[in-house]
Amino acid sequence: MNTPPPLPPEVPVRIVRPHRAHVILILGGLGFVFAPFGFFALLLGKRDLRDMAAGTMDRSGEALTKTGRMLAVIASIVWTIKWIIVLFFGLIIYFNWAYFSKWF
């Protein structure tokens, strides 16, 4: 009688979640337009990189995730500088206007 060949030993399959690198990259770029997008890109990027290092997320998007996170960091720095400039000149204009407004 023909007996079927023995089955190979079962190899455990590790299920990993898909990466969200494109979402993080887009959010990091949109952080230049609207600051909260950059904040969300920072949070998602940090979590995804941690999961990639642990092996629970697909590592193929690691470079794009790092790029999106770096864009979010740069956007946050740009927004901080913008607000410092706006507040500085706003206070100068306000106090100069308060000083000169008593003559009008």
Secondary structure, 3 states (H helix, E strand, C coil): CCCCCCCCCCCCCCCCECCCHHHHHHHHHHCCCCHHHHHHHHHHHHHHHHHHHHCCECHHHHHHHHHHHHHHHHHHHHHHHHHHHHHHHHHHHHHHHHHHHHHC
